[in-house]
């Protein structure tokens, strides 16, 4: 008799997800090894933090520029096909990066390959989101996203730890080679999945394809717009803790680089805890999101005034855990509350919003810290995110009471304590057969 898994592990009852979770851990570990290796190579050659920042920007700019087109493509083609193509291109780019570092080719070559990797990742991102919806059934999606957060956090710690050791022993070029191998592991995993067990997901019809159609659709989905707006505020002023931790460590805490490293480790542990907490959540509802956003906002506002280094480090744990819960619930709602045939474009907009939030929020927090002090910056940003959360709750309550219009999904589950079931997609047309949507 087959033993039933506990609710916290319900996503792992799907064979395809078990394979995907393992591949995700391997891939994230390899990616962070490459990130650390790339940053170190640029810093070593140039001695300039600005050059490192340029390298990071080159990897993120494609998401802000090409994100909508990536989403439109994901809604028209098989996500599985896009992922396999993207992973093969990643293997090639990682191998070229390894050769570039080994042969000490000019830095512009390194920057060009970094931008190419960012471009491939941009077009792969929405497809990965749609793919997750086919690997697990709808009622397991939130749990799967929570475990993805856990895998990402563990992979980040493993990748950066291994990279630091291997770079010193055998050189940075090997880090890129290992990342290439990690992409091969993902390709092998996707090919090993049973396509008969994929869950069908509608693709957009020709008349609904394209970026403009996706924007018109999103314009009428007011709940999704509220989620994206709240996510922007939370990500810009409430999520750039790399800046806040550095400012606190250098300023009021007087902890230096060693203290900053310790705070970063504490934050990483908090993200793992948050993923485990999210995995225990049964119903990924908007009240859970709003409560988590409110609590983390209050903690952020108070964090700078807690006594000593230990006090600040201690409050980072629930803040990091809350951030993961917020991201998990928000991503789950954006996917489940969007029409299947529009999901890729909604995810692409989410990625663009997140990229813009990081680009604007980090300098804003840095300016506030320099102008008024790190403690005051945390207080102001925490109060702003709290006000945004209260405003979002008010708007969502109004939307819940308003009769649904002909162009909007009707739902009574906006603010109620309900499960992940959402209103049915109102767009006509049958879903494609399972065999035609292998992911």
LUMDRENNU-789392 format. One record per residue (C-alpha): residue number from 0; residue in three letters; x, y, z. Coordinates in steps of 0.02 Angstrom, whole numbers. Layout:
BEGIN
atom pos: NUM, code: ALA, east: X, north: Y, up: Z
...
***
This chain:
BEGIN
atom pos: 0, code: UNK, east: 0, north: 0, up: 0
atom pos: 1, code: UNK, east: 71, north: 169, up: -51
atom pos: 2, code: UNK, east: 108, north: 285, up: 93
atom pos: 3, code: UNK, east: 29, north: 456, up: 82
atom pos: 4, code: UNK, east: 145, north: 604, up: 100
atom pos: 5, code: UNK, east: 109, north: 738, up: 232
atom pos: 6, code: UNK, east: 24, north: 897, up: 168
atom pos: 7, code: UNK, east: 186, north: 994, up: 180
atom pos: 8, code: UNK, east: 261, north: 879, up: 47
atom pos: 9, code: UNK, east: 107, north: 861, up: -63
atom pos: 10, code: UNK, east: 194, north: 926, up: -220
atom pos: 11, code: UNK, east: 318, north: 781, up: -207
atom pos: 12, code: UNK, east: 178, north: 656, up: -234
atom pos: 13, code: UNK, east: 202, north: 698, up: -419
atom pos: 14, code: UNK, east: 345, north: 600, up: -498
atom pos: 15, code: UNK, east: 380, north: 737, up: -624
atom pos: 16, code: UNK, east: 396, north: 866, up: -486
atom pos: 17, code: UNK, east: 517, north: 758, up: -387
atom pos: 18, code: UNK, east: 630, north: 755, up: -539
atom pos: 19, code: UNK, east: 607, north: 941, up: -570
atom pos: 20, code: UNK, east: 646, north: 989, up: -390
atom pos: 21, code: UNK, east: 810, north: 893, up: -395
atom pos: 22, code: UNK, east: 857, north: 971, up: -562
atom pos: 23, code: UNK, east: 812, north: 1143, up: -494
atom pos: 24, code: UNK, east: 930, north: 1120, up: -346
atom pos: 25, code: UNK, east: 1072, north: 1067, up: -461
atom pos: 26, code: UNK, east: 1040, north: 1209, up: -583
atom pos: 27, code: UNK, east: 1027, north: 1345, up: -450
atom pos: 28, code: UNK, east: 1188, north: 1284, up: -369
atom pos: 29, code: UNK, east: 1278, north: 1294, up: -536
atom pos: 30, code: UNK, east: 1205, north: 1464, up: -576
atom pos: 31, code: UNK, east: 1267, north: 1541, up: -412
atom pos: 32, code: UNK, east: 1438, north: 1465, up: -440
atom pos: 33, code: UNK, east: 1443, north: 1554, up: -607
atom pos: 34, code: UNK, east: 1378, north: 1718, up: -533
atom pos: 35, code: UNK, east: 1511, north: 1721, up: -400
atom pos: 36, code: UNK, east: 1646, north: 1669, up: -523
atom pos: 37, code: UNK, east: 1594, north: 1802, up: -649
atom pos: 38, code: UNK, east: 1590, north: 1941, up: -519
atom pos: 39, code: UNK, east: 1760, north: 1890, up: -452
atom pos: 40, code: UNK, east: 1840, north: 1882, up: -625
atom pos: 41, code: UNK, east: 1776, north: 2056, up: -669
atom pos: 42, code: UNK, east: 1834, north: 2127, up: -502
atom pos: 43, code: UNK, east: 2004, north: 2043, up: -517
atom pos: 44, code: UNK, east: 2034, north: 2110, up: -692
atom pos: 45, code: UNK, east: 1969, north: 2286, up: -667
atom pos: 46, code: UNK, east: 1976, north: 2319, up: -480
atom pos: 47, code: UNK, east: 1815, north: 2416, up: -506
atom pos: 48, code: UNK, east: 1651, north: 2387, up: -416
atom pos: 49, code: UNK, east: 1569, north: 2490, up: -554
atom pos: 50, code: UNK, east: 1624, north: 2359, up: -682
atom pos: 51, code: UNK, east: 1547, north: 2223, up: -574
atom pos: 52, code: UNK, east: 1386, north: 2324, up: -568
atom pos: 53, code: UNK, east: 1390, north: 2342, up: -757
atom pos: 54, code: UNK, east: 1407, north: 2154, up: -775
atom pos: 55, code: UNK, east: 1256, north: 2127, up: -663
atom pos: 56, code: UNK, east: 1156, north: 2258, up: -758
atom pos: 57, code: UNK, east: 1195, north: 2176, up: -925
atom pos: 58, code: UNK, east: 1117, north: 2014, up: -862
atom pos: 59, code: UNK, east: 957, north: 2100, up: -802
atom pos: 60, code: UNK, east: 924, north: 2231, up: -936
atom pos: 61, code: UNK, east: 856, north: 2103, up: -1062
atom pos: 62, code: UNK, east: 716, north: 2058, up: -940
atom pos: 63, code: UNK, east: 659, north: 2238, up: -932
atom pos: 64, code: UNK, east: 668, north: 2263, up: -1121
atom pos: 65, code: UNK, east: 612, north: 2096, up: -1192
atom pos: 66, code: UNK, east: 504, north: 2026, up: -1052
atom pos: 67, code: UNK, east: 334, north: 2057, up: -1135
atom pos: 68, code: UNK, east: 387, north: 1970, up: -1296
atom pos: 69, code: UNK, east: 454, north: 1824, up: -1196
atom pos: 70, code: UNK, east: 285, north: 1806, up: -1112
atom pos: 71, code: UNK, east: 193, north: 1812, up: -1277
atom pos: 72, code: UNK, east: 305, north: 1676, up: -1347
atom pos: 73, code: UNK, east: 278, north: 1566, up: -1194
atom pos: 74, code: UNK, east: 89, north: 1580, up: -1216
atom pos: 75, code: UNK, east: 100, north: 1521, up: -1397
atom pos: 76, code: UNK, east: 231, north: 1382, up: -1393
atom pos: 77, code: UNK, east: 261, north: 1228, up: -1289
atom pos: 78, code: UNK, east: 352, north: 1282, up: -1129
atom pos: 79, code: UNK, east: 446, north: 1117, up: -1133
atom pos: 80, code: UNK, east: 516, north: 1157, up: -1305
atom pos: 81, code: UNK, east: 568, north: 1333, up: -1251
atom pos: 82, code: UNK, east: 653, north: 1265, up: -1094
atom pos: 83, code: UNK, east: 750, north: 1132, up: -1188
atom pos: 84, code: UNK, east: 808, north: 1261, up: -1316
atom pos: 85, code: UNK, east: 854, north: 1385, up: -1179
atom pos: 86, code: UNK, east: 952, north: 1257, up: -1078
atom pos: 87, code: UNK, east: 1052, north: 1204, up: -1230
atom pos: 88, code: UNK, east: 1096, north: 1385, up: -1264
atom pos: 89, code: UNK, east: 1145, north: 1406, up: -1081
atom pos: 90, code: UNK, east: 1262, north: 1256, up: -1098
atom pos: 91, code: UNK, east: 1346, north: 1339, up: -1248
atom pos: 92, code: UNK, east: 1360, north: 1509, up: -1162
atom pos: 93, code: UNK, east: 1431, north: 1433, up: -1002
atom pos: 94, code: UNK, east: 1560, north: 1337, up: -1103
atom pos: 95, code: UNK, east: 1608, north: 1495, up: -1197
atom pos: 96, code: UNK, east: 1623, north: 1589, up: -1033
atom pos: 97, code: UNK, east: 1739, north: 1454, up: -967
atom pos: 98, code: UNK, east: 1848, north: 1469, up: -1122
atom pos: 99, code: UNK, east: 1845, north: 1659, up: -1112
atom pos: 100, code: UNK, east: 1906, north: 1657, up: -932
atom pos: 101, code: UNK, east: 2035, north: 1521, up: -964
atom pos: 102, code: UNK, east: 2105, north: 1608, up: -1118
atom pos: 103, code: UNK, east: 2094, north: 1780, up: -1036
atom pos: 104, code: UNK, east: 2000, north: 1854, up: -1184
atom pos: 105, code: UNK, east: 1956, north: 2040, up: -1177
atom pos: 106, code: UNK, east: 1825, north: 2095, up: -1050
atom pos: 107, code: UNK, east: 1697, north: 2151, up: -1183
atom pos: 108, code: UNK, east: 1684, north: 1968, up: -1237
atom pos: 109, code: UNK, east: 1640, north: 1922, up: -1057
atom pos: 110, code: UNK, east: 1511, north: 2061, up: -1049
atom pos: 111, code: UNK, east: 1435, north: 2008, up: -1215
atom pos: 112, code: UNK, east: 1414, north: 1828, up: -1156
atom pos: 113, code: UNK, east: 1338, north: 1891, up: -993
atom pos: 114, code: UNK, east: 1209, north: 1991, up: -1089
atom pos: 115, code: UNK, east: 1174, north: 1839, up: -1200
atom pos: 116, code: UNK, east: 1144, north: 1731, up: -1046
atom pos: 117, code: UNK, east: 1024, north: 1863, up: -978
atom pos: 118, code: UNK, east: 931, north: 1868, up: -1144
atom pos: 119, code: UNK, east: 910, north: 1679, up: -1147
atom pos: 120, code: UNK, east: 853, north: 1681, up: -966
atom pos: 121, code: UNK, east: 726, north: 1816, up: -1007
atom pos: 122, code: UNK, east: 641, north: 1709, up: -1139
atom pos: 123, code: UNK, east: 653, north: 1554, up: -1031
atom pos: 124, code: UNK, east: 576, north: 1633, up: -874
atom pos: 125, code: UNK, east: 390, north: 1639, up: -923
atom pos: 126, code: UNK, east: 404, north: 1465, up: -999
atom pos: 127, code: UNK, east: 471, north: 1399, up: -834
atom pos: 128, code: UNK, east: 321, north: 1474, up: -745
atom pos: 129, code: UNK, east: 199, north: 1392, up: -864
atom pos: 130, code: UNK, east: 297, north: 1231, up: -853
atom pos: 131, code: UNK, east: 272, north: 1226, up: -664
atom pos: 132, code: UNK, east: 84, north: 1232, up: -694
atom pos: 133, code: UNK, east: 97, north: 1076, up: -800
atom pos: 134, code: UNK, east: 213, north: 977, up: -687
atom pos: 135, code: UNK, east: 91, north: 985, up: -540
atom pos: 136, code: UNK, east: -99, north: 1002, up: -529
atom pos: 137, code: UNK, east: -174, north: 1172, up: -484
atom pos: 138, code: UNK, east: -201, north: 1128, up: -301
atom pos: 139, code: UNK, east: -16, north: 1083, up: -282
atom pos: 140, code: UNK, east: 55, north: 1236, up: -370
atom pos: 141, code: UNK, east: 77, north: 1345, up: -215
atom pos: 142, code: UNK, east: 164, north: 1204, up: -122
atom pos: 143, code: UNK, east: 278, north: 1174, up: -272
atom pos: 144, code: UNK, east: 325, north: 1359, up: -280
atom pos: 145, code: UNK, east: 362, north: 1357, up: -93
atom pos: 146, code: UNK, east: 480, north: 1210, up: -113
atom pos: 147, code: UNK, east: 559, north: 1298, up: -263
atom pos: 148, code: UNK, east: 602, north: 1441, up: -144
atom pos: 149, code: UNK, east: 682, north: 1316, up: -24
atom pos: 150, code: UNK, east: 783, north: 1239, up: -166
atom pos: 151, code: UNK, east: 837, north: 1411, up: -227
atom pos: 152, code: UNK, east: 895, north: 1462, up: -53
atom pos: 153, code: UNK, east: 990, north: 1299, up: -24
atom pos: 154, code: UNK, east: 1064, north: 1305, up: -200
atom pos: 155, code: UNK, east: 1121, north: 1484, up: -173
atom pos: 156, code: UNK, east: 1212, north: 1439, up: -12
atom pos: 157, code: UNK, east: 1289, north: 1282, up: -89
atom pos: 158, code: UNK, east: 1339, north: 1371, up: -249
atom pos: 159, code: UNK, east: 1424, north: 1517, up: -165
atom pos: 160, code: UNK, east: 1510, north: 1405, up: -37
atom pos: 161, code: UNK, east: 1576, north: 1285, up: -168
atom pos: 162, code: UNK, east: 1626, north: 1426, up: -284
atom pos: 163, code: UNK, east: 1733, north: 1507, up: -150
atom pos: 164, code: UNK, east: 1829, north: 1345, up: -121
atom pos: 165, code: UNK, east: 1845, north: 1288, up: -302
atom pos: 166, code: UNK, east: 1896, north: 1458, up: -370
atom pos: 167, code: UNK, east: 2042, north: 1463, up: -249
atom pos: 168, code: UNK, east: 2096, north: 1284, up: -283
atom pos: 169, code: UNK, east: 2070, north: 1255, up: -470
atom pos: 170, code: UNK, east: 2027, north: 1426, up: -542
atom pos: 171, code: UNK, east: 1869, north: 1517, up: -597
atom pos: 172, code: UNK, east: 1854, north: 1434, up: -768
atom pos: 173, code: UNK, east: 1798, north: 1270, up: -687
atom pos: 174, code: UNK, east: 1649, north: 1359, up: -609
atom pos: 175, code: UNK, east: 1579, north: 1396, up: -780
atom pos: 176, code: UNK, east: 1610, north: 1217, up: -837
atom pos: 177, code: UNK, east: 1515, north: 1150, up: -687
atom pos: 178, code: UNK, east: 1372, north: 1268, up: -726
atom pos: 179, code: UNK, east: 1365, north: 1199, up: -903
atom pos: 180, code: UNK, east: 1351, north: 1024, up: -830
atom pos: 181, code: UNK, east: 1208, north: 1081, up: -718
atom pos: 182, code: UNK, east: 1111, north: 1137, up: -872
atom pos: 183, code: UNK, east: 1140, north: 966, up: -951
atom pos: 184, code: UNK, east: 1062, north: 891, up: -794
atom pos: 185, code: UNK, east: 907, north: 997, up: -820
atom pos: 186, code: UNK, east: 894, north: 942, up: -1002
atom pos: 187, code: UNK, east: 908, north: 760, up: -951
atom pos: 188, code: UNK, east: 775, north: 783, up: -817
atom pos: 189, code: UNK, east: 650, north: 866, up: -934
atom pos: 190, code: UNK, east: 673, north: 727, up: -1061
atom pos: 191, code: UNK, east: 650, north: 596, up: -924
atom pos: 192, code: UNK, east: 482, north: 666, up: -868
atom pos: 193, code: UNK, east: 325, north: 571, up: -915
atom pos: 194, code: UNK, east: 230, north: 680, up: -1036
atom pos: 195, code: UNK, east: 73, north: 578, up: -1005
atom pos: 196, code: UNK, east: 71, north: 648, up: -827
atom pos: 197, code: UNK, east: 81, north: 831, up: -878
atom pos: 198, code: UNK, east: -73, north: 936, up: -839
atom pos: 199, code: UNK, east: -146, north: 1021, up: -993
atom pos: 200, code: UNK, east: -132, north: 1209, up: -1005
atom pos: 201, code: UNK, east: -219, north: 1312, up: -1138
atom pos: 202, code: UNK, east: -115, north: 1411, up: -1263
atom pos: 203, code: UNK, east: -169, north: 1578, up: -1334
atom pos: 204, code: UNK, east: -264, north: 1576, up: -1497
atom pos: 205, code: UNK, east: -193, north: 1679, up: -1642
atom pos: 206, code: UNK, east: -314, north: 1823, up: -1614
atom pos: 207, code: UNK, east: -261, north: 1832, up: -1430
atom pos: 208, code: UNK, east: -74, north: 1820, up: -1463
atom pos: 209, code: UNK, east: 52, north: 1959, up: -1447
atom pos: 210, code: UNK, east: 108, north: 2087, up: -1320
atom pos: 211, code: UNK, east: -35, north: 2211, up: -1346
atom pos: 212, code: UNK, east: -166, north: 2076, up: -1319
atom pos: 213, code: UNK, east: -83, north: 2030, up: -1156
atom pos: 214, code: UNK, east: -79, north: 2210, up: -1097
atom pos: 215, code: UNK, east: -263, north: 2233, up: -1143
atom pos: 216, code: UNK, east: -305, north: 2077, up: -1045
atom pos: 217, code: UNK, east: -206, north: 2132, up: -893
atom pos: 218, code: UNK, east: -285, north: 2305, up: -897
atom pos: 219, code: UNK, east: -456, north: 2227, up: -859
atom pos: 220, code: UNK, east: -392, north: 2113, up: -720
atom pos: 221, code: UNK, east: -392, north: 2236, up: -577
atom pos: 222, code: UNK, east: -345, north: 2110, up: -442
atom pos: 223, code: UNK, east: -189, north: 2063, up: -540
atom pos: 224, code: UNK, east: -145, north: 2247, up: -561
atom pos: 225, code: UNK, east: -160, north: 2274, up: -373
atom pos: 226, code: UNK, east: -46, north: 2125, up: -342
atom pos: 227, code: UNK, east: 84, north: 2190, up: -464
atom pos: 228, code: UNK, east: 77, north: 2366, up: -390
atom pos: 229, code: UNK, east: 93, north: 2301, up: -212
atom pos: 230, code: UNK, east: 234, north: 2186, up: -267
atom pos: 231, code: UNK, east: 327, north: 2335, up: -342
atom pos: 232, code: UNK, east: 321, north: 2434, up: -179
atom pos: 233, code: UNK, east: 366, north: 2284, up: -71
atom pos: 234, code: UNK, east: 510, north: 2234, up: -185
atom pos: 235, code: UNK, east: 581, north: 2409, up: -206
atom pos: 236, code: UNK, east: 576, north: 2476, up: -28
atom pos: 237, code: UNK, east: 547, north: 2318, up: 72
atom pos: 238, code: UNK, east: 659, north: 2192, up: -15
atom pos: 239, code: UNK, east: 827, north: 2272, up: -53
atom pos: 240, code: UNK, east: 904, north: 2213, up: 109
atom pos: 241, code: UNK, east: 1076, north: 2193, up: 32
atom pos: 242, code: UNK, east: 1083, north: 2383, up: 35
atom pos: 243, code: UNK, east: 1005, north: 2400, up: 208
atom pos: 244, code: UNK, east: 1116, north: 2268, up: 287
atom pos: 245, code: UNK, east: 1273, north: 2347, up: 214
atom pos: 246, code: UNK, east: 1221, north: 2520, up: 276
atom pos: 247, code: UNK, east: 1181, north: 2455, up: 451
atom pos: 248, code: UNK, east: 1341, north: 2352, up: 462
atom pos: 249, code: UNK, east: 1449, north: 2498, up: 407
atom pos: 250, code: UNK, east: 1354, north: 2628, up: 509
atom pos: 251, code: UNK, east: 1260, north: 2605, up: 674
atom pos: 252, code: UNK, east: 1314, north: 2424, up: 704
atom pos: 253, code: UNK, east: 1498, north: 2458, up: 663
atom pos: 254, code: UNK, east: 1517, north: 2275, up: 613
atom pos: 255, code: UNK, east: 1618, north: 2295, up: 453
atom pos: 256, code: UNK, east: 1627, north: 2168, up: 312
atom pos: 257, code: UNK, east: 1628, north: 2020, up: 432
atom pos: 258, code: UNK, east: 1465, north: 2079, up: 508
atom pos: 259, code: UNK, east: 1390, north: 2106, up: 337
atom pos: 260, code: UNK, east: 1434, north: 1926, up: 291
atom pos: 261, code: UNK, east: 1354, north: 1863, up: 451
atom pos: 262, code: UNK, east: 1195, north: 1962, up: 418
atom pos: 263, code: UNK, east: 1189, north: 1894, up: 240
atom pos: 264, code: UNK, east: 1202, north: 1717, up: 308
atom pos: 265, code: UNK, east: 1063, north: 1749, up: 434
atom pos: 266, code: UNK, east: 954, north: 1818, up: 294
atom pos: 267, code: UNK, east: 988, north: 1663, up: 188
atom pos: 268, code: UNK, east: 936, north: 1550, up: 334
atom pos: 269, code: UNK, east: 778, north: 1653, up: 350
atom pos: 270, code: UNK, east: 733, north: 1623, up: 168
atom pos: 271, code: UNK, east: 747, north: 1435, up: 196
atom pos: 272, code: UNK, east: 635, north: 1449, up: 349
atom pos: 273, code: UNK, east: 512, north: 1552, up: 246
atom pos: 274, code: UNK, east: 507, north: 1420, up: 110
atom pos: 275, code: UNK, east: 469, north: 1285, up: 238
atom pos: 276, code: UNK, east: 332, north: 1393, up: 315
atom pos: 277, code: UNK, east: 256, north: 1425, up: 144
atom pos: 278, code: UNK, east: 259, north: 1239, up: 109
atom pos: 279, code: UNK, east: 149, north: 1213, up: 263
atom pos: 280, code: UNK, east: 17, north: 1336, up: 203
atom pos: 281, code: UNK, east: -136, north: 1245, up: 140
atom pos: 282, code: UNK, east: -228, north: 1389, up: 57
atom pos: 283, code: UNK, east: -127, north: 1522, up: -35
atom pos: 284, code: UNK, east: -251, north: 1664, up: -14
atom pos: 285, code: UNK, east: -232, north: 1851, up: -24
atom pos: 286, code: UNK, east: -263, north: 1875, up: 164
atom pos: 287, code: UNK, east: -106, north: 1771, up: 195
atom pos: 288, code: UNK, east: -10, north: 1887, up: 77
atom pos: 289, code: UNK, east: -77, north: 2045, up: 159
atom pos: 290, code: UNK, east: -42, north: 1985, up: 337
atom pos: 291, code: UNK, east: 135, north: 1934, up: 290
atom pos: 292, code: UNK, east: 164, north: 2101, up: 204
atom pos: 293, code: UNK, east: 97, north: 2197, up: 354
atom pos: 294, code: UNK, east: 200, north: 2102, up: 481
atom pos: 295, code: UNK, east: 363, north: 2115, up: 383
atom pos: 296, code: UNK, east: 333, north: 2301, up: 354
atom pos: 297, code: UNK, east: 314, north: 2332, up: 541
atom pos: 298, code: UNK, east: 469, north: 2228, up: 579
atom pos: 299, code: UNK, east: 568, north: 2323, up: 448
atom pos: 300, code: UNK, east: 516, north: 2491, up: 520
atom pos: 301, code: UNK, east: 573, north: 2437, up: 694
atom pos: 302, code: UNK, east: 726, north: 2336, up: 644
atom pos: 303, code: UNK, east: 850, north: 2480, up: 645
atom pos: 304, code: UNK, east: 807, north: 2528, up: 824
atom pos: 305, code: UNK, east: 827, north: 2357, up: 905
atom pos: 306, code: UNK, east: 976, north: 2347, up: 1024
atom pos: 307, code: UNK, east: 1142, north: 2293, up: 954
atom pos: 308, code: UNK, east: 1201, north: 2179, up: 816
atom pos: 309, code: UNK, east: 1109, north: 2028, up: 887
atom pos: 310, code: UNK, east: 943, north: 2120, up: 892
atom pos: 311, code: UNK, east: 955, north: 2172, up: 710
atom pos: 312, code: UNK, east: 1013, north: 1999, up: 656
atom pos: 313, code: UNK, east: 871, north: 1917, up: 752
atom pos: 314, code: UNK, east: 736, north: 2019, up: 667
atom pos: 315, code: UNK, east: 809, north: 1979, up: 496
atom pos: 316, code: UNK, east: 751, north: 1799, up: 513
atom pos: 317, code: UNK, east: 563, north: 1835, up: 513
atom pos: 318, code: UNK, east: 585, north: 1973, up: 385
atom pos: 319, code: UNK, east: 672, north: 1854, up: 264
atom pos: 320, code: UNK, east: 545, north: 1717, up: 300
atom pos: 321, code: UNK, east: 402, north: 1839, up: 270
atom pos: 322, code: UNK, east: 478, north: 1894, up: 105
atom pos: 323, code: UNK, east: 475, north: 1714, up: 41
atom pos: 324, code: UNK, east: 295, north: 1689, up: 99
atom pos: 325, code: UNK, east: 245, north: 1850, up: 10
atom pos: 326, code: UNK, east: 331, north: 1801, up: -152
atom pos: 327, code: UNK, east: 259, north: 1625, up: -148
atom pos: 328, code: UNK, east: 80, north: 1680, up: -119
atom pos: 329, code: UNK, east: 92, north: 1823, up: -244
atom pos: 330, code: UNK, east: 165, north: 1712, up: -381
atom pos: 331, code: UNK, east: 35, north: 1578, up: -347
atom pos: 332, code: UNK, east: -110, north: 1701, up: -358
atom pos: 333, code: UNK, east: -41, north: 1784, up: -516
atom pos: 334, code: UNK, east: -31, north: 1614, up: -601
atom pos: 335, code: UNK, east: -195, north: 1540, up: -541
atom pos: 336, code: UNK, east: -298, north: 1698, up: -559
atom pos: 337, code: UNK, east: -239, north: 1728, up: -738
atom pos: 338, code: UNK, east: -311, north: 1639, up: -889
atom pos: 339, code: UNK, east: -205, north: 1492, up: -944
atom pos: 340, code: UNK, east: -176, north: 1568, up: -1114
atom pos: 341, code: UNK, east: -116, north: 1732, up: -1038
atom pos: 342, code: UNK, east: -10, north: 1663, up: -896
atom pos: 343, code: UNK, east: 157, north: 1682, up: -985
atom pos: 344, code: UNK, east: 127, north: 1866, up: -1018
atom pos: 345, code: UNK, east: 70, north: 1897, up: -839
atom pos: 346, code: UNK, east: 228, north: 1812, up: -774
atom pos: 347, code: UNK, east: 333, north: 1916, up: -895
atom pos: 348, code: UNK, east: 255, north: 2077, up: -829
atom pos: 349, code: UNK, east: 290, north: 2016, up: -652
atom pos: 350, code: UNK, east: 473, north: 1991, up: -699
atom pos: 351, code: UNK, east: 483, north: 2164, up: -776
atom pos: 352, code: UNK, east: 403, north: 2243, up: -622
atom pos: 353, code: UNK, east: 525, north: 2150, up: -508
atom pos: 354, code: UNK, east: 673, north: 2208, up: -614
atom pos: 355, code: UNK, east: 614, north: 2388, up: -611
atom pos: 356, code: UNK, east: 584, north: 2379, up: -423
atom pos: 357, code: UNK, east: 762, north: 2321, up: -393
atom pos: 358, code: UNK, east: 836, north: 2450, up: -510
atom pos: 359, code: UNK, east: 741, north: 2594, up: -428
atom pos: 360, code: UNK, east: 729, north: 2532, up: -249
atom pos: 361, code: UNK, east: 912, north: 2497, up: -215
atom pos: 362, code: UNK, east: 972, north: 2673, up: -260
atom pos: 363, code: UNK, east: 824, north: 2748, up: -166
atom pos: 364, code: UNK, east: 866, north: 2653, up: -6
atom pos: 365, code: UNK, east: 1049, north: 2698, up: -27
atom pos: 366, code: UNK, east: 1005, north: 2883, up: -44
atom pos: 367, code: UNK, east: 891, north: 2877, up: 108
atom pos: 368, code: UNK, east: 1026, north: 2792, up: 210
atom pos: 369, code: UNK, east: 1156, north: 2922, up: 161
atom pos: 370, code: UNK, east: 1040, north: 3071, up: 181
atom pos: 371, code: UNK, east: 949, north: 3026, up: 342
atom pos: 372, code: UNK, east: 1039, north: 2872, up: 410
atom pos: 373, code: UNK, east: 1010, north: 2684, up: 392
atom pos: 374, code: UNK, east: 891, north: 2672, up: 540
atom pos: 375, code: UNK, east: 781, north: 2812, up: 475
atom pos: 376, code: UNK, east: 786, north: 2735, up: 300
atom pos: 377, code: UNK, east: 720, north: 2571, up: 370
atom pos: 378, code: UNK, east: 585, north: 2663, up: 467
atom pos: 379, code: UNK, east: 526, north: 2765, up: 317
atom pos: 380, code: UNK, east: 529, north: 2619, up: 195
atom pos: 381, code: UNK, east: 439, north: 2506, up: 320
atom pos: 382, code: UNK, east: 301, north: 2634, up: 346
atom pos: 383, code: UNK, east: 282, north: 2660, up: 158
atom pos: 384, code: UNK, east: 263, north: 2473, up: 127
atom pos: 385, code: UNK, east: 140, north: 2460, up: 272
atom pos: 386, code: UNK, east: 34, north: 2601, up: 199
atom pos: 387, code: UNK, east: 41, north: 2517, up: 28
atom pos: 388, code: UNK, east: -17, north: 2353, up: 106
atom pos: 389, code: UNK, east: -164, north: 2438, up: 194
atom pos: 390, code: UNK, east: -211, north: 2528, up: 33
atom pos: 391, code: UNK, east: -203, north: 2365, up: -66
atom pos: 392, code: UNK, east: -314, north: 2279, up: 63
atom pos: 393, code: UNK, east: -442, north: 2418, up: 47
atom pos: 394, code: UNK, east: -443, north: 2412, up: -143
atom pos: 395, code: UNK, east: -458, north: 2222, up: -144
atom pos: 396, code: UNK, east: -606, north: 2231, up: -24
atom pos: 397, code: UNK, east: -693, north: 2355, up: -139
atom pos: 398, code: UNK, east: -660, north: 2243, up: -290
atom pos: 399, code: UNK, east: -729, north: 2093, up: -196
atom pos: 400, code: UNK, east: -895, north: 2183, up: -167
atom pos: 401, code: UNK, east: -910, north: 2253, up: -343
atom pos: 402, code: UNK, east: -1007, north: 2153, up: -472
atom pos: 403, code: UNK, east: -891, north: 2081, up: -603
atom pos: 404, code: UNK, east: -897, north: 2164, up: -772
atom pos: 405, code: UNK, east: -907, north: 2072, up: -939
atom pos: 406, code: UNK, east: -718, north: 2089, up: -965
atom pos: 407, code: UNK, east: -665, north: 2036, up: -792
atom pos: 408, code: UNK, east: -656, north: 1869, up: -706
atom pos: 409, code: UNK, east: -790, north: 1851, up: -576
atom pos: 410, code: UNK, east: -723, north: 1794, up: -410
atom pos: 411, code: UNK, east: -785, north: 1798, up: -232
atom pos: 412, code: UNK, east: -618, north: 1737, up: -166
atom pos: 413, code: UNK, east: -521, north: 1899, up: -165
atom pos: 414, code: UNK, east: -512, north: 1926, up: 22
atom pos: 415, code: UNK, east: -594, north: 1771, up: 95
atom pos: 416, code: UNK, east: -502, north: 1632, up: 183
atom pos: 417, code: UNK, east: -519, north: 1509, up: 42
atom pos: 418, code: UNK, east: -411, north: 1387, up: -54
atom pos: 419, code: UNK, east: -320, north: 1404, up: -218
atom pos: 420, code: UNK, east: -474, north: 1370, up: -324
atom pos: 421, code: UNK, east: -511, north: 1520, up: -437
atom pos: 422, code: UNK, east: -647, north: 1569, up: -555
atom pos: 423, code: UNK, east: -647, north: 1472, up: -717
atom pos: 424, code: UNK, east: -565, north: 1548, up: -869
atom pos: 425, code: UNK, east: -704, north: 1638, up: -962
atom pos: 426, code: UNK, east: -617, north: 1629, up: -1130
atom pos: 427, code: UNK, east: -707, north: 1509, up: -1249
atom pos: 428, code: UNK, east: -627, north: 1362, up: -1334
atom pos: 429, code: UNK, east: -575, north: 1189, up: -1275
atom pos: 430, code: UNK, east: -408, north: 1154, up: -1195
atom pos: 431, code: UNK, east: -285, north: 1064, up: -1307
atom pos: 432, code: UNK, east: -266, north: 877, up: -1282
atom pos: 433, code: UNK, east: -142, north: 820, up: -1151
atom pos: 434, code: UNK, east: -26, north: 748, up: -1283
atom pos: 435, code: UNK, east: -10, north: 917, up: -1367
atom pos: 436, code: UNK, east: 41, north: 1009, up: -1210
atom pos: 437, code: UNK, east: 189, north: 911, up: -1145
atom pos: 438, code: UNK, east: 254, north: 1069, up: -1065
***
